[in-house]
Amino acid sequence: MIEVKEISLDSKKDKKKFFKFLIDLYEGNPYICPNLYTDEFAEFDPAKNDAFRFADCKMFLAYKDGKIAGRIAGIWHRGANEKFGYKQLRFTRFDVIDDFEVTKALFAELYKWAQELGMEEIIGPMSFSDLNEEGMLIDGFDRDSTYIEIYNHPYYVEHMQKLGAYKVVDWNCLRIAVPPEGDKQLERLAKAVQEKNGYKVLDVRYWRKHNKKKLSDYIMQCLDVLDEAYAPLYGVSPINEKQKRREMATIYQILIPELAAVILKDDKVIAYGFMMPSINEVLRKGKGSVFPRGIIPYIKAMTNVEVADMMSIGVTQEHNNKGAVAMILHHCLVGLNKLGVKYLETGPMLENNKHINNLWKRYNPELAKRRRCWGLRVDPDKPDIISANVPAAAPAAKDAEDKDEA
């Protein structure tokens, strides 16, 4: 017997069950990078996540024979819908045992909600903002996930196909061997760009030691740049100051000066690039918490970096195509070599994003993983999600705009 229950956003007990299901489902899996409980509680707390001002959320747990067998959350993102002119309901935090009937029951709840709201489509996995994990893994199940990615079992893809889901957009994740000798051509280009445009690389280490308040101001400017650079891209919604301060707190937790490039012009941030040490082992051993089990892996990850993850790169519109990205890459490449990092993992990049994909071509990248945003049609005249998404009725994939990694 399968039963789906909506849980209250005010119930810490039920939300802990919701978050813990992921940990239990992937117990012993060597590839997953589970979310931190603290991050998840904050993300789904209207008092802490300011996205709730322009978004509503429902969370569901599925039970089979009295045991939790699946979870899903739906997000009605009014801000993104108004921006793009969509009528979409997002799904996120979808996890399930290998039982299609459980998957169908979970999505049936979102389908009913979407009909009530007058939505035309359910898309996902996508969360409140582009700062969150997005896209279901469809290729690369035997590769380590990263802090900014979702991991899932291969059978999730089969379940989505049985629902009649169709491709909306795909993202690629690359793995790059860090050239130990550096990149002399990139170094020359970075110096030329700096001299021509009067750019300057912020000394992150100095400001963190001597004036953290000033460094925080620079980081907030970086997030302003992110907001501007990513604004026209698929699925991206603006983030306000409260959301940016939450993101800044996350940046401080994994900040290594050698892996942070902030480019200034007249003491204003015009571009940035953040990388972070891989903390997969920290989160796997911590099982949702850094303390106490993850503290030793955390110290090791921050002091002995073998693999780094690309978080994001952003440039203001005024300074786009002026070479600031060359300065970012050169600075970070020097830092990677200084730390002895062997590999760099990029975040999800849209498959048709020629600019960002060309950025890494010179380093012979390996396509490590692919992720997908699925779509499901919502038919106001059909009460069943399957009948509304038979293959013949599935619309063609939308054209998506380019998107940098986030």
Salt bridges, closest charged atoms under 4 A:
ASP14 OD1 - LYS17 NZ 3.99
ASP24 OD2 - LYS20 NZ 2.95
GLU27 OE2 - LYS287 NZ 3.18
GLU40 OE1 - ARG93 NH2 2.75
GLU43 OE1 - ARG246 NH2 3.12
ASP50 OD2 - ARG53 NE 2.89
ASP56 OD2 - ARG78 NH1 3.06
ASP95 OD2 - ARG71 NH2 2.88
ASP98 OD1 - HIS159 NE2 3.08
ASP99 OD2 - LYS64 NZ 2.51
GLU109 OE2 - LYS112 NZ 3.33
GLU121 OE1 - LYS398 NZ 2.74
ASP130 OD1 - LYS403 NZ 2.60
GLU134 OE2 - LYS403 NZ 1.73
ASP139 OD2 - ARG370 NE 3.96
ASP144 OD1 - ARG284 NH1 3.73
GLU149 OE1 - LYS369 NZ 2.89
GLU149 OE1 - ARG371 NH1 3.79
ASP170 OD2 - LYS167 NZ 3.75
ASP170 OD2 - ARG370 NH1 3.67
ASP170 OD1 - ARG372 NE 2.72
ASP183 OD2 - ARG362 NE 2.88
GLU187 OE1 - LYS184 NZ 3.78
GLU187 OE2 - LYS191 NZ 3.50
ASP224 OD1 - LYS244 NZ 2.66
ASP227 OD2 - LYS244 NZ 3.53
GLU241 OE2 - ARG245 NH2 3.28
GLU258 OE2 - ARG205 NH2 2.54
GLU258 OE2 - LYS338 NZ 3.64
ASP267 OD2 - LYS214 NZ 3.62
GLU281 OE1 - ARG284 NH2 3.25
GLU281 OE2 - LYS285 NZ 3.62
GLU318 OE2 - HIS319 NE2 3.97
GLU345 OE2 - ARG175 NH1 2.76
GLU345 OE1 - LYS369 NZ 3.70
GLU351 OE2 - LYS167 NZ 2.57
GLU366 OE2 - ARG143 NH1 2.81
ASP379 OD2 - ARG377 NH2 3.74
